[in-house]
Amino acid sequence: MKWTDTSEIASALTKKFADIDPHVIRHTQLHAWVLELYHFNDEPDNHDDNMLKTIQKQWIGEFEKANLN
């Protein structure tokens, strides 16, 4: 996975951190957790704030969908 794979990253975060509410995650923590993902193999600094915002937004969407069931 690369930073540009935002939906894949969001899905992986949803699975790995199922009990975490992504609404309250700071971008510094989000960055660290993305780097910990098993299939993530991009450069740590090869992103911008918009990518982190997009990842968090998609993660929130998946989190909310999962908690509706």
PyMOL commands that set and color helices and strands:
alter all, ss='L'
color gray80, all
select helices_A, chain A and resi 6-16+22-24+27-36+49-68
alter helices_A, ss='H'
color red, helices_A
deselect
rebuild
show_as cartoon
